[in-house]
Amino acid sequence: MMTSRPPLAGSQRDTCVAQGLELWCDAAQGWGQTPGVTQWCLLNCRENACDSTQCTCECVNELEFRARYNQLERSLSAVG
């Protein structure tokens, strides 16, 4: 029997947009140390292709979004 992974961000993304906020998604607990999961969550959840077993999302203001995104970029450039 095949089970589908539960979607996460579709309605949450819409809620964020309605409030004038941005959707930010991180790797869920247990996935945080897996390379690339945070980036995958951020990109895919914003496109309504999220997986709640891998990602946790929240609405944040634009300044918080930019700060987190810049931190993510710095961490990626330090690795690669």
C-alpha positions, 0 to 999 in steps of 0.5 A, a space after each residue: 500500500 502506497 501512502 502519500 506524504 501530507 502537503 503542508 504549505 498551500 493554504 499556509 502560503 495563501 494565509 501568509 500572502 493575505 497577511 502581507 507576509 512571506 512563507 519561510 520553510 526550514 527542514 523539520 526536526 530530524 532533517 536539519 542536518 541533511 544537506 540541502 533539505 532547508 533549501 529544498 523546503 524553501 523552494 518547494 513549499 513556496 511553489 505549493 509542493 511541500 512535504 510536512 514530514 520534511 518541512 516546517 513553515 511559518 509566516 514571517 515579515 519581509 525583513 525576517 525573511 531576508 535575514 534568514 535567506 542571507 544567513 542561509 546563503 552565507 552557510 551555503 557559501 561556507 560549505 561549498 
